[in-house]
Amino acid sequence: MTETQSASRTETIRAFNDRLRIRGEGGKTVLSRGVATLPPDELVSVLRGVAAFAAFSPSNDPYGEHDCAIFDAGFHRVLWKVDYYDHDLQYLSQDPADPELTRRVLTIMLAEEY
């Protein structure tokens, strides 16, 4: 794979991940028990924080895929992560850049639950 192909592949993965994280499209979102039981106003703050997250850097996004981050939402430290599975959700995807082979799962949890 050439450097241009690799960059294009990364951009494709990032676009799919951002689409799921920001708009809730193209995958499944799972909330941990801790997040799911937050009071409604705190839950909204967490979900908005995930969607609005833009502080990506080489230290928290080394592959440029926008697939994981930690941030503070009110009094909560929140971790979110996008994982890539096959369509049966049993195995890892063979190619996260190919939506025909990949189901994305965005997991949102309190950092203390990790």
C-alpha positions as semicolon CSV with decimal commas, in nm:
position;residue;x (nm);y (nm);z (nm)
1;M;0,000;0,000;0,000
2;T;0,140;0,339;-0,096
3;E;0,150;0,633;0,143
4;T;-0,133;0,798;-0,054
5;Q;-0,346;0,484;-0,034
6;S;-0,275;0,456;0,338
7;A;-0,375;0,821;0,395
8;S;-0,692;0,773;0,192
9;R;-0,778;0,458;0,389
10;T;-0,726;0,642;0,718
11;E;-0,945;0,930;0,597
12;T;-1,219;0,681;0,506
13;I;-1,206;0,512;0,847
14;R;-1,204;0,851;1,020
15;A;-1,509;0,968;0,820
16;F;-1,706;0,654;0,913
17;N;-1,605;0,689;1,280
18;D;-1,698;1,059;1,288
19;R;-2,033;0,985;1,123
20;L;-2,116;0,735;1,397
21;R;-1,984;0,950;1,681
22;I;-2,137;1,279;1,567
23;R;-2,464;1,172;1,403
24;G;-2,520;0,820;1,537
25;E;-2,523;0,682;1,182
26;G;-2,344;0,382;1,039
27;G;-2,314;0,168;1,347
28;K;-2,437;0,088;1,693
29;T;-2,388;0,291;2,011
30;V;-2,360;0,115;2,346
31;L;-2,374;0,290;2,681
32;S;-2,212;0,138;2,987
33;R;-2,424;0,087;3,296
34;G;-2,263;0,391;3,460
35;V;-2,345;0,620;3,168
36;A;-2,693;0,475;3,115
37;T;-2,790;0,544;3,478
38;L;-2,675;0,906;3,485
39;P;-2,943;1,167;3,548
40;P;-3,089;1,290;3,216
41;D;-2,907;1,626;3,215
42;E;-2,571;1,456;3,280
43;L;-2,639;1,193;3,012
44;V;-2,714;1,467;2,760
45;S;-2,388;1,638;2,856
46;V;-2,193;1,315;2,798
47;L;-2,357;1,243;2,462
48;R;-2,305;1,600;2,342
49;G;-1,945;1,585;2,460
50;V;-1,880;1,270;2,258
51;A;-2,039;1,420;1,947
52;A;-1,854;1,750;1,984
53;F;-1,513;1,608;2,074
54;A;-1,249;1,767;1,852
55;A;-0,932;1,766;2,063
56;F;-0,765;1,492;1,859
57;S;-0,387;1,491;1,869
58;P;-0,105;1,248;1,793
59;S;-0,102;1,147;2,160
60;N;-0,471;1,048;2,178
61;D;-0,526;0,962;1,810
62;P;-0,196;0,815;1,686
63;Y;-0,347;0,652;1,376
64;G;-0,571;0,946;1,282
65;E;-0,888;0,735;1,288
66;H;-1,083;0,931;1,553
67;D;-1,158;0,601;1,723
68;C;-1,103;0,674;2,092
69;A;-1,082;0,960;2,341
70;I;-1,117;1,058;2,705
71;F;-1,274;1,386;2,814
72;D;-1,448;1,549;3,107
73;A;-1,824;1,606;3,107
74;G;-1,921;1,791;3,422
75;F;-1,798;1,583;3,714
76;H;-1,744;1,274;3,500
77;R;-1,437;1,149;3,316
78;V;-1,573;0,980;3,002
79;L;-1,410;0,731;2,767
80;W;-1,547;0,648;2,425
81;K;-1,414;0,393;2,177
82;V;-1,511;0,274;1,828
83;D;-1,448;-0,093;1,756
84;Y;-1,469;-0,266;1,419
85;Y;-1,647;-0,601;1,388
86;D;-1,772;-0,832;1,119
87;H;-2,146;-0,818;1,040
88;D;-2,225;-1,089;1,296
89;L;-2,040;-0,896;1,569
90;Q;-1,836;-1,208;1,647
91;Y;-1,494;-1,126;1,501
92;L;-1,291;-0,820;1,422
93;S;-1,348;-0,669;1,080
94;Q;-1,105;-0,768;0,808
95;D;-1,106;-0,409;0,678
96;P;-1,248;-0,118;0,883
97;A;-1,240;0,102;0,571
98;D;-1,491;-0,125;0,396
99;P;-1,850;-0,079;0,518
100;E;-1,951;-0,403;0,347
101;L;-1,720;-0,591;0,586
102;T;-1,756;-0,378;0,898
103;R;-2,005;-0,298;1,172
104;R;-1,892;-0,018;1,397
105;V;-1,972;-0,018;1,767
106;L;-1,926;0,304;1,965
107;T;-1,898;0,231;2,337
108;I;-1,938;0,520;2,580
109;M;-1,841;0,461;2,942
110;L;-1,724;0,633;3,254
111;A;-1,345;0,610;3,272
112;E;-1,375;0,441;3,613
113;E;-1,562;0,154;3,447
114;Y;-1,274;0,069;3,216
